[in-house]
Amino acid sequence: MGEARLRAMRPLLCVVVFVLGVAFVVLAAVALLEDQRYSPVYDDVVCRPEDIRMTDGQVTPTIKVTIEADILCWNPNPYDIVVTQDEVGRAYFGNTLLEIGNVSAQPATLPASPGKGLFSRKVVVMRGIGKVGLVHVWTVASSMLTGPFKLFFEVSLRVVASPSIFGMSSAKQEVRIQRNCGVTMQLVPELSAGEAACGLTDFGELAVPPIGNETAWEEAGPAPPQAGMQPQIDSRAVDDAQQSITALCVALATVGLVCGVPCVCGPILWAARSWALRANAAAKVTKVADASEPVTIAVDSATVAPDAPSPTTS
């Protein structure tokens, strides 16, 4: 009874094993594709100040201003990247570098790149609040109300890259962007700002362009500008992360192929063998049936001469 039940369940077991084998083969294919997608595991994120504006301000009895800066960042990686504030930066007024306040960034998530060789873009908003006490009010106010003036600020961002494979986060990297930036602004006759200049140099060595001398660059281009802020990332850490991801993908692909190929081929061979045995058995039955069937011979009565009449004796 048990053997008969097992024979009846063999087709179902073969279907289950075949489906499991297909799943293993798909796992191997996805692992190889993931390894290709994460090669390289990290490309540089490029950021550049796009727009700087004054959102609030007062000049009496003390000077208090609120400035916002849009930092446009490009992400070429196939996973989201989180940008947060690393350290609170400081803001300075004029060439004398009078400290007037702090600068901080709002957290933002750079979406994954839509494809290999493409870039996604996201704006990181930085806000600075400056306040000038009574001692320096007259000096700062006279500079702000008579023409263009310069503002300097520190940019300190933390870039968190965390690639995820099969829902598991691996090779997490945290890098920093630290730059000194300067911008020319004016309040009269109208509120306006020039293009920001950022670099690793001291504030005094920054070449801050005047208002109206902005550098033309393609805003909607597929790639970021060549001149931009890039995080300082350890190349050894990137190499280690690349090796870890490659080892994981190769291991998954190996397991998928080793387990999947026999599971796929086994049921196919069993089905072919069963079909061949059934066909052979059916052929034998047909041959035996043909050999045991009686032979019937049909005779045409028209071709047989009738019996001759017996001679009569006289």
MISELUM-361393 format. One record per residue (C-alpha): residue number from 1; residue in three letters; y, x, z. Coordinates in Angstrom, 1 decimal, always signed. Layout:
<k = NUM	r = Ala	Y = Y	X = X	Z = Z>
...
# end
This chain:
<k = 1	r = Met	Y = +0.0	X = +0.0	Z = +0.0>
<k = 2	r = Gly	Y = +2.4	X = +2.8	Z = +0.9>
<k = 3	r = Glu	Y = +1.6	X = +4.7	Z = -2.3>
<k = 4	r = Ala	Y = +2.2	X = +1.7	Z = -4.4>
<k = 5	r = Arg	Y = +5.5	X = +1.0	Z = -2.7>
<k = 6	r = Leu	Y = +6.6	X = +4.6	Z = -3.2>
<k = 7	r = Arg	Y = +5.7	X = +4.3	Z = -6.9>
<k = 8	r = Ala	Y = +7.8	X = +1.2	Z = -7.2>
<k = 9	r = Met	Y = +10.8	X = +2.9	Z = -5.5>
<k = 10	r = Arg	Y = +10.7	X = +6.0	Z = -7.8>
<k = 11	r = Pro	Y = +13.1	X = +4.6	Z = -10.4>
<k = 12	r = Leu	Y = +15.6	X = +3.7	Z = -7.7>
<k = 13	r = Leu	Y = +15.3	X = +7.1	Z = -6.1>
<k = 14	r = Cys	Y = +15.8	X = +8.8	Z = -9.5>
<k = 15	r = Val	Y = +19.0	X = +6.8	Z = -10.0>
<k = 16	r = Val	Y = +20.3	X = +7.8	Z = -6.6>
<k = 17	r = Val	Y = +19.5	X = +11.5	Z = -7.2>
<k = 18	r = Phe	Y = +21.1	X = +11.4	Z = -10.6>
<k = 19	r = Val	Y = +24.3	X = +9.9	Z = -9.3>
<k = 20	r = Leu	Y = +24.4	X = +12.5	Z = -6.5>
<k = 21	r = Gly	Y = +23.9	X = +15.2	Z = -9.1>
<k = 22	r = Val	Y = +26.8	X = +13.9	Z = -11.2>
<k = 23	r = Ala	Y = +29.0	X = +13.9	Z = -8.1>
<k = 24	r = Phe	Y = +28.1	X = +17.6	Z = -7.4>
<k = 25	r = Val	Y = +28.9	X = +18.5	Z = -11.0>
<k = 26	r = Val	Y = +32.2	X = +16.7	Z = -10.8>
<k = 27	r = Leu	Y = +32.9	X = +18.6	Z = -7.6>
<k = 28	r = Ala	Y = +32.3	X = +21.9	Z = -9.4>
<k = 29	r = Ala	Y = +34.6	X = +20.9	Z = -12.2>
<k = 30	r = Val	Y = +37.4	X = +19.9	Z = -9.9>
<k = 31	r = Ala	Y = +37.1	X = +23.1	Z = -7.9>
<k = 32	r = Leu	Y = +37.5	X = +25.2	Z = -11.1>
<k = 33	r = Leu	Y = +40.5	X = +23.1	Z = -12.2>
<k = 34	r = Glu	Y = +42.1	X = +23.5	Z = -8.7>
<k = 35	r = Asp	Y = +41.6	X = +27.2	Z = -8.9>
<k = 36	r = Gln	Y = +43.4	X = +27.3	Z = -12.3>
<k = 37	r = Arg	Y = +46.1	X = +25.0	Z = -11.0>
<k = 38	r = Tyr	Y = +46.8	X = +27.3	Z = -8.0>
<k = 39	r = Ser	Y = +47.0	X = +30.5	Z = -10.1>
<k = 40	r = Pro	Y = +49.4	X = +31.8	Z = -9.0>
<k = 41	r = Val	Y = +49.4	X = +30.1	Z = -5.6>
<k = 42	r = Tyr	Y = +53.2	X = +30.5	Z = -5.2>
<k = 43	r = Asp	Y = +56.2	X = +30.8	Z = -7.5>
<k = 44	r = Asp	Y = +59.7	X = +31.5	Z = -6.3>
<k = 45	r = Val	Y = +61.8	X = +28.6	Z = -5.2>
<k = 46	r = Val	Y = +65.3	X = +29.0	Z = -6.5>
<k = 47	r = Cys	Y = +68.4	X = +27.4	Z = -4.9>
<k = 48	r = Arg	Y = +72.0	X = +27.4	Z = -5.9>
<k = 49	r = Pro	Y = +75.1	X = +25.7	Z = -4.4>
<k = 50	r = Glu	Y = +76.0	X = +22.9	Z = -6.7>
<k = 51	r = Asp	Y = +78.9	X = +20.9	Z = -5.1>
<k = 52	r = Ile	Y = +81.1	X = +21.6	Z = -2.1>
<k = 53	r = Arg	Y = +83.5	X = +18.9	Z = -0.8>
<k = 54	r = Met	Y = +85.6	X = +18.0	Z = +2.2>
<k = 55	r = Thr	Y = +84.5	X = +14.7	Z = +3.7>
<k = 56	r = Asp	Y = +86.9	X = +14.5	Z = +6.7>
<k = 57	r = Gly	Y = +89.8	X = +16.3	Z = +8.1>
<k = 58	r = Gln	Y = +92.8	X = +16.3	Z = +10.3>
<k = 59	r = Val	Y = +95.6	X = +18.8	Z = +10.9>
<k = 60	r = Thr	Y = +97.3	X = +17.6	Z = +14.1>
<k = 61	r = Pro	Y = +97.3	X = +18.4	Z = +16.9>
<k = 62	r = Thr	Y = +94.3	X = +20.6	Z = +16.1>
<k = 63	r = Ile	Y = +92.7	X = +21.3	Z = +12.7>
<k = 64	r = Lys	Y = +89.3	X = +19.7	Z = +12.3>
<k = 65	r = Val	Y = +87.4	X = +19.5	Z = +9.0>
<k = 66	r = Thr	Y = +84.0	X = +18.4	Z = +7.9>
<k = 67	r = Ile	Y = +82.6	X = +20.1	Z = +4.7>
<k = 68	r = Glu	Y = +79.4	X = +19.2	Z = +2.9>
<k = 69	r = Ala	Y = +77.6	X = +21.4	Z = +0.4>
<k = 70	r = Asp	Y = +74.9	X = +20.4	Z = -2.0>
<k = 71	r = Ile	Y = +72.3	X = +23.1	Z = -2.4>
<k = 72	r = Leu	Y = +70.2	X = +22.3	Z = -5.5>
<k = 73	r = Cys	Y = +66.7	X = +23.8	Z = -5.4>
<k = 74	r = Trp	Y = +64.0	X = +24.1	Z = -8.1>
<k = 75	r = Asn	Y = +60.3	X = +24.0	Z = -7.2>
<k = 76	r = Pro	Y = +57.8	X = +25.3	Z = -9.8>
<k = 77	r = Asn	Y = +54.7	X = +24.9	Z = -7.6>
<k = 78	r = Pro	Y = +52.1	X = +22.1	Z = -7.9>
<k = 79	r = Tyr	Y = +52.6	X = +21.0	Z = -4.3>
<k = 80	r = Asp	Y = +55.5	X = +19.7	Z = -2.1>
<k = 81	r = Ile	Y = +57.7	X = +22.3	Z = -0.4>
<k = 82	r = Val	Y = +59.6	X = +21.4	Z = +2.8>
<k = 83	r = Val	Y = +63.1	X = +22.9	Z = +3.3>
<k = 84	r = Thr	Y = +64.5	X = +22.8	Z = +6.9>
<k = 85	r = Gln	Y = +67.2	X = +24.6	Z = +8.9>
<k = 86	r = Asp	Y = +66.2	X = +28.0	Z = +10.1>
<k = 87	r = Glu	Y = +69.1	X = +29.1	Z = +12.2>
<k = 88	r = Val	Y = +72.5	X = +27.4	Z = +12.7>
<k = 89	r = Gly	Y = +74.9	X = +29.3	Z = +10.4>
<k = 90	r = Arg	Y = +78.6	X = +30.0	Z = +11.2>
<k = 91	r = Ala	Y = +81.7	X = +29.2	Z = +9.2>
<k = 92	r = Tyr	Y = +84.7	X = +31.4	Z = +8.8>
<k = 93	r = Phe	Y = +88.3	X = +30.8	Z = +7.4>
<k = 94	r = Gly	Y = +90.2	X = +33.2	Z = +5.2>
<k = 95	r = Asn	Y = +89.8	X = +36.9	Z = +4.5>
<k = 96	r = Thr	Y = +90.3	X = +37.5	Z = +8.2>
<k = 97	r = Leu	Y = +87.0	X = +35.7	Z = +8.8>
<k = 98	r = Leu	Y = +88.3	X = +33.5	Z = +11.6>
<k = 99	r = Glu	Y = +85.3	X = +31.7	Z = +13.0>
<k = 100	r = Ile	Y = +85.9	X = +28.0	Z = +13.0>
<k = 101	r = Gly	Y = +82.5	X = +26.2	Z = +13.3>
<k = 102	r = Asn	Y = +78.9	X = +25.9	Z = +12.5>
<k = 103	r = Val	Y = +76.8	X = +25.0	Z = +9.4>
<k = 104	r = Ser	Y = +73.4	X = +23.2	Z = +9.4>
<k = 105	r = Ala	Y = +71.1	X = +21.8	Z = +6.8>
<k = 106	r = Gln	Y = +69.4	X = +18.5	Z = +6.6>
<k = 107	r = Pro	Y = +65.6	X = +18.6	Z = +6.1>
<k = 108	r = Ala	Y = +64.4	X = +17.9	Z = +2.6>
<k = 109	r = Thr	Y = +61.2	X = +17.9	Z = +0.7>
<k = 110	r = Leu	Y = +61.0	X = +19.4	Z = -2.8>
<k = 111	r = Pro	Y = +58.5	X = +17.3	Z = -4.8>
<k = 112	r = Ala	Y = +55.7	X = +19.0	Z = -6.6>
<k = 113	r = Ser	Y = +56.2	X = +20.3	Z = -10.1>
<k = 114	r = Pro	Y = +55.2	X = +17.7	Z = -12.8>
<k = 115	r = Gly	Y = +53.2	X = +20.3	Z = -14.7>
<k = 116	r = Lys	Y = +52.5	X = +24.0	Z = -15.2>
<k = 117	r = Gly	Y = +55.6	X = +25.8	Z = -16.4>
<k = 118	r = Leu	Y = +57.9	X = +22.9	Z = -15.3>
<k = 119	r = Phe	Y = +60.2	X = +22.5	Z = -12.3>
<k = 120	r = Ser	Y = +61.1	X = +19.6	Z = -10.0>
<k = 121	r = Arg	Y = +64.6	X = +19.5	Z = -8.4>
<k = 122	r = Lys	Y = +66.0	X = +18.3	Z = -5.1>
<k = 123	r = Val	Y = +69.3	X = +18.6	Z = -3.4>
<k = 124	r = Val	Y = +69.5	X = +20.0	Z = +0.2>
<k = 125	r = Val	Y = +72.6	X = +18.9	Z = +1.9>
<k = 126	r = Met	Y = +74.4	X = +21.3	Z = +4.3>
<k = 127	r = Arg	Y = +77.1	X = +20.1	Z = +6.6>
<k = 128	r = Gly	Y = +79.7	X = +22.2	Z = +8.4>
<k = 129	r = Ile	Y = +82.1	X = +21.2	Z = +11.0>
<k = 130	r = Gly	Y = +85.1	X = +23.4	Z = +11.6>
<k = 131	r = Lys	Y = +87.7	X = +23.3	Z = +14.4>
<k = 132	r = Val	Y = +90.8	X = +25.4	Z = +14.9>
<k = 133	r = Gly	Y = +92.4	X = +25.7	Z = +18.3>
<k = 134	r = Leu	Y = +96.1	X = +25.6	Z = +19.1>
<k = 135	r = Val	Y = +96.4	X = +29.4	Z = +19.0>
<k = 136	r = His	Y = +95.5	X = +29.6	Z = +15.3>
<k = 137	r = Val	Y = +96.7	X = +26.1	Z = +14.1>
<k = 138	r = Trp	Y = +100.0	X = +27.3	Z = +12.6>
<k = 139	r = Thr	Y = +98.4	X = +30.2	Z = +10.6>
<k = 140	r = Val	Y = +95.5	X = +28.2	Z = +9.3>
<k = 141	r = Ala	Y = +97.6	X = +25.1	Z = +8.5>
<k = 142	r = Ser	Y = +100.2	X = +27.1	Z = +6.6>
<k = 143	r = Ser	Y = +97.4	X = +28.6	Z = +4.5>
<k = 144	r = Met	Y = +95.7	X = +25.3	Z = +3.8>
<k = 145	r = Leu	Y = +98.9	X = +23.4	Z = +2.9>
<k = 146	r = Thr	Y = +100.4	X = +26.1	Z = +0.6>
<k = 147	r = Gly	Y = +97.6	X = +26.7	Z = -1.9>
<k = 148	r = Pro	Y = +94.0	X = +27.8	Z = -2.3>
<k = 149	r = Phe	Y = +92.2	X = +29.3	Z = +0.6>
<k = 150	r = Lys	Y = +88.7	X = +30.7	Z = +1.1>
<k = 151	r = Leu	Y = +85.9	X = +29.5	Z = +3.3>
<k = 152	r = Phe	Y = +82.9	X = +31.5	Z = +4.1>
<k = 153	r = Phe	Y = +79.6	X = +30.3	Z = +5.6>
<k = 154	r = Glu	Y = +76.1	X = +31.4	Z = +6.4>
<k = 155	r = Val	Y = +73.1	X = +29.8	Z = +4.7>
<k = 156	r = Ser	Y = +69.9	X = +30.0	Z = +6.7>
<k = 157	r = Leu	Y = +67.0	X = +27.9	Z = +5.4>
<k = 158	r = Arg	Y = +63.3	X = +27.9	Z = +6.1>
<k = 159	r = Val	Y = +61.0	X = +27.2	Z = +3.2>
<k = 160	r = Val	Y = +57.5	X = +25.9	Z = +4.1>
<k = 161	r = Ala	Y = +54.8	X = +26.1	Z = +1.4>
<k = 162	r = Ser	Y = +51.5	X = +24.5	Z = +2.2>
<k = 163	r = Pro	Y = +49.1	X = +24.0	Z = -0.7>
<k = 164	r = Ser	Y = +46.4	X = +21.4	Z = -0.2>
<k = 165	r = Ile	Y = +43.0	X = +21.5	Z = -1.7>
<k = 166	r = Phe	Y = +40.7	X = +18.4	Z = -1.3>
<k = 167	r = Gly	Y = +43.0	X = +17.1	Z = +1.4>
<k = 168	r = Met	Y = +42.8	X = +20.4	Z = +3.4>
<k = 169	r = Ser	Y = +45.9	X = +22.5	Z = +3.9>
<k = 170	r = Ser	Y = +45.3	X = +26.2	Z = +3.3>
<k = 171	r = Ala	Y = +47.3	X = +29.4	Z = +2.9>
<k = 172	r = Lys	Y = +50.4	X = +28.0	Z = +4.6>
<k = 173	r = Gln	Y = +53.5	X = +30.2	Z = +4.0>
<k = 174	r = Glu	Y = +56.8	X = +30.1	Z = +5.8>
<k = 175	r = Val	Y = +59.6	X = +32.1	Z = +4.2>
<k = 176	r = Arg	Y = +63.4	X = +32.2	Z = +4.7>
<k = 177	r = Ile	Y = +66.5	X = +32.1	Z = +2.6>
<k = 178	r = Gln	Y = +69.4	X = +33.8	Z = +4.3>
<k = 179	r = Arg	Y = +72.6	X = +34.3	Z = +2.4>
<k = 180	r = Asn	Y = +76.3	X = +34.8	Z = +2.9>
<k = 181	r = Cys	Y = +78.4	X = +32.4	Z = +0.8>
<k = 182	r = Gly	Y = +82.1	X = +31.9	Z = +0.0>
<k = 183	r = Val	Y = +84.1	X = +29.2	Z = -1.8>
<k = 184	r = Thr	Y = +87.7	X = +28.7	Z = -2.8>
<k = 185	r = Met	Y = +89.2	X = +25.4	Z = -1.8>
<k = 186	r = Gln	Y = +92.6	X = +23.7	Z = -1.8>
<k = 187	r = Leu	Y = +94.1	X = +20.5	Z = -0.3>
<k = 188	r = Val	Y = +97.3	X = +20.3	Z = -2.3>
<k = 189	r = Pro	Y = +98.3	X = +19.1	Z = -4.8>
<k = 190	r = Glu	Y = +94.8	X = +17.6	Z = -4.9>
<k = 191	r = Leu	Y = +91.6	X = +18.3	Z = -3.0>
<k = 192	r = Ser	Y = +89.3	X = +20.5	Z = -5.1>
<k = 193	r = Ala	Y = +86.8	X = +23.3	Z = -4.7>
<k = 194	r = Gly	Y = +85.6	X = +26.1	Z = -6.9>
<k = 195	r = Glu	Y = +82.1	X = +27.5	Z = -7.4>
<k = 196	r = Ala	Y = +80.4	X = +29.0	Z = -4.4>
<k = 197	r = Ala	Y = +79.3	X = +32.7	Z = -4.5>
<k = 198	r = Cys	Y = +76.3	X = +33.7	Z = -2.4>
<k = 199	r = Gly	Y = +74.7	X = +37.1	Z = -1.8>
<k = 200	r = Leu	Y = +73.0	X = +39.4	Z = +0.6>
<k = 201	r = Thr	Y = +76.2	X = +41.5	Z = +1.0>
<k = 202	r = Asp	Y = +78.9	X = +41.1	Z = +3.6>
<k = 203	r = Phe	Y = +81.5	X = +38.4	Z = +3.3>
<k = 204	r = Gly	Y = +84.2	X = +40.9	Z = +2.3>
<k = 205	r = Glu	Y = +82.1	X = +42.1	Z = -0.7>
<k = 206	r = Leu	Y = +81.5	X = +38.7	Z = -2.2>
<k = 207	r = Ala	Y = +83.3	X = +38.0	Z = -5.5>
<k = 208	r = Val	Y = +84.4	X = +34.5	Z = -4.8>
<k = 209	r = Pro	Y = +85.7	X = +32.9	Z = -8.1>
<k = 210	r = Pro	Y = +89.0	X = +31.0	Z = -8.1>
<k = 211	r = Ile	Y = +89.2	X = +27.3	Z = -8.8>
<k = 212	r = Gly	Y = +88.8	X = +26.5	Z = -12.4>
<k = 213	r = Asn	Y = +86.7	X = +29.6	Z = -13.2>
<k = 214	r = Glu	Y = +83.3	X = +28.0	Z = -12.7>
<k = 215	r = Thr	Y = +80.3	X = +29.5	Z = -14.5>
<k = 216	r = Ala	Y = +78.8	X = +27.2	Z = -17.1>
<k = 217	r = Trp	Y = +75.1	X = +26.5	Z = -16.6>
<k = 218	r = Glu	Y = +72.8	X = +23.8	Z = -17.9>
<k = 219	r = Glu	Y = +72.5	X = +21.2	Z = -15.1>
<k = 220	r = Ala	Y = +69.6	X = +19.3	Z = -16.7>
<k = 221	r = Gly	Y = +67.7	X = +22.3	Z = -18.0>
<k = 222	r = Pro	Y = +63.9	X = +22.7	Z = -17.5>
<k = 223	r = Ala	Y = +64.3	X = +25.9	Z = -15.6>
<k = 224	r = Pro	Y = +66.6	X = +27.1	Z = -12.8>
<k = 225	r = Pro	Y = +69.4	X = +29.6	Z = -13.5>
<k = 226	r = Gln	Y = +68.6	X = +33.2	Z = -13.3>
<k = 227	r = Ala	Y = +71.2	X = +33.8	Z = -10.6>
<k = 228	r = Gly	Y = +70.2	X = +31.9	Z = -7.5>
<k = 229	r = Met	Y = +69.0	X = +32.2	Z = -3.9>
<k = 230	r = Gln	Y = +65.3	X = +33.0	Z = -3.6>
<k = 231	r = Pro	Y = +63.3	X = +33.4	Z = -0.4>
<k = 232	r = Gln	Y = +62.1	X = +36.8	Z = +0.7>
<k = 233	r = Ile	Y = +58.3	X = +36.4	Z = +0.6>
<k = 234	r = Asp	Y = +55.7	X = +39.0	Z = +1.5>
<k = 235	r = Ser	Y = +53.7	X = +39.8	Z = -1.6>
<k = 236	r = Arg	Y = +50.7	X = +40.8	Z = +0.5>
<k = 237	r = Ala	Y = +50.6	X = +37.4	Z = +2.1>
<k = 238	r = Val	Y = +50.7	X = +35.7	Z = -1.3>
<k = 239	r = Asp	Y = +47.8	X = +37.9	Z = -2.5>
<k = 240	r = Asp	Y = +45.8	X = +37.0	Z = +0.6>
<k = 241	r = Ala	Y = +46.5	X = +33.3	Z = +0.0>
<k = 242	r = Gln	Y = +45.4	X = +33.6	Z = -3.6>
<k = 243	r = Gln	Y = +42.2	X = +35.3	Z = -2.7>
<k = 244	r = Ser	Y = +41.4	X = +32.7	Z = +0.0>
<k = 245	r = Ile	Y = +42.0	X = +29.8	Z = -2.4>
<k = 246	r = Thr	Y = +39.9	X = +31.4	Z = -5.2>
<k = 247	r = Ala	Y = +37.1	X = +32.1	Z = -2.8>
<k = 248	r = Leu	Y = +37.1	X = +28.5	Z = -1.6>
<k = 249	r = Cys	Y = +37.1	X = +27.1	Z = -5.1>
<k = 250	r = Val	Y = +34.4	X = +29.4	Z = -6.3>
<k = 251	r = Ala	Y = +32.2	X = +28.5	Z = -3.3>
<k = 252	r = Leu	Y = +32.6	X = +24.8	Z = -4.0>
<k = 253	r = Ala	Y = +31.9	X = +25.2	Z = -7.7>
<k = 254	r = Thr	Y = +28.8	X = +27.2	Z = -6.9>
<k = 255	r = Val	Y = +27.5	X = +24.6	Z = -4.5>
<k = 256	r = Gly	Y = +28.3	X = +21.9	Z = -7.0>
<k = 257	r = Leu	Y = +26.4	X = +23.5	Z = -9.8>
<k = 258	r = Val	Y = +23.4	X = +24.7	Z = -7.8>
<k = 259	r = Cys	Y = +22.9	X = +21.2	Z = -6.3>
<k = 260	r = Gly	Y = +24.1	X = +19.2	Z = -9.2>
<k = 261	r = Val	Y = +22.2	X = +20.6	Z = -12.2>
<k = 262	r = Pro	Y = +18.7	X = +20.1	Z = -10.7>
<k = 263	r = Cys	Y = +19.7	X = +16.6	Z = -9.4>
<k = 264	r = Val	Y = +20.9	X = +15.7	Z = -12.9>
<k = 265	r = Cys	Y = +18.1	X = +17.3	Z = -14.9>
<k = 266	r = Gly	Y = +15.2	X = +16.2	Z = -12.6>
<k = 267	r = Pro	Y = +15.6	X = +12.5	Z = -13.1>
<k = 268	r = Ile	Y = +16.1	X = +12.9	Z = -16.8>
<k = 269	r = Leu	Y = +12.9	X = +15.0	Z = -17.2>
<k = 270	r = Trp	Y = +11.0	X = +12.5	Z = -15.0>
<k = 271	r = Ala	Y = +12.2	X = +9.6	Z = -17.1>
<k = 272	r = Ala	Y = +11.3	X = +11.4	Z = -20.3>
<k = 273	r = Arg	Y = +7.8	X = +12.3	Z = -18.9>
<k = 274	r = Ser	Y = +7.3	X = +8.7	Z = -17.8>
<k = 275	r = Trp	Y = +8.3	X = +7.3	Z = -21.2>
<k = 276	r = Ala	Y = +5.9	X = +9.8	Z = -22.9>
<k = 277	r = Leu	Y = +3.0	X = +8.8	Z = -20.7>
<k = 278	r = Arg	Y = +3.6	X = +5.1	Z = -21.2>
<k = 279	r = Ala	Y = +3.8	X = +5.6	Z = -25.0>
<k = 280	r = Asn	Y = +0.6	X = +7.7	Z = -25.0>
<k = 281	r = Ala	Y = -1.2	X = +5.1	Z = -22.8>
<k = 282	r = Ala	Y = +0.0	X = +2.3	Z = -25.1>
<k = 283	r = Ala	Y = -1.3	X = +4.2	Z = -28.2>
<k = 284	r = Lys	Y = -4.7	X = +4.6	Z = -26.5>
<k = 285	r = Val	Y = -5.0	X = +1.0	Z = -25.7>
<k = 286	r = Thr	Y = -4.2	X = +0.0	Z = -29.2>
<k = 287	r = Lys	Y = -6.8	X = +2.4	Z = -30.6>
<k = 288	r = Val	Y = -9.5	X = +1.1	Z = -28.3>
<k = 289	r = Ala	Y = -8.7	X = -2.5	Z = -29.2>
<k = 290	r = Asp	Y = -8.9	X = -1.7	Z = -32.9>
<k = 291	r = Ala	Y = -12.4	X = -0.1	Z = -32.5>
<k = 292	r = Ser	Y = -13.9	X = -3.0	Z = -30.5>
<k = 293	r = Glu	Y = -12.8	X = -5.8	Z = -32.8>
<k = 294	r = Pro	Y = -15.6	X = -7.4	Z = -34.9>
<k = 295	r = Val	Y = -15.4	X = -7.0	Z = -38.7>
<k = 296	r = Thr	Y = -15.5	X = -10.2	Z = -40.8>
<k = 297	r = Ile	Y = -16.4	X = -10.0	Z = -44.5>
<k = 298	r = Ala	Y = -15.2	X = -12.7	Z = -46.8>
<k = 299	r = Val	Y = -17.4	X = -13.6	Z = -49.7>
<k = 300	r = Asp	Y = -16.2	X = -15.5	Z = -52.8>
<k = 301	r = Ser	Y = -18.7	X = -18.2	Z = -53.6>
<k = 302	r = Ala	Y = -17.6	X = -18.3	Z = -57.2>
<k = 303	r = Thr	Y = -18.8	X = -14.9	Z = -57.9>
<k = 304	r = Val	Y = -22.3	X = -15.5	Z = -56.6>
<k = 305	r = Ala	Y = -24.8	X = -17.0	Z = -59.2>
<k = 306	r = Pro	Y = -26.6	X = -20.2	Z = -58.0>
<k = 307	r = Asp	Y = -30.3	X = -20.1	Z = -57.4>
<k = 308	r = Ala	Y = -32.2	X = -20.5	Z = -60.6>
<k = 309	r = Pro	Y = -34.4	X = -23.7	Z = -60.7>
<k = 310	r = Ser	Y = -38.0	X = -23.2	Z = -60.3>
<k = 311	r = Pro	Y = -40.1	X = -23.5	Z = -63.5>
<k = 312	r = Thr	Y = -42.0	X = -26.7	Z = -64.0>
<k = 313	r = Thr	Y = -45.6	X = -26.6	Z = -64.8>
<k = 314	r = Ser	Y = -46.8	X = -28.7	Z = -67.5>
# end
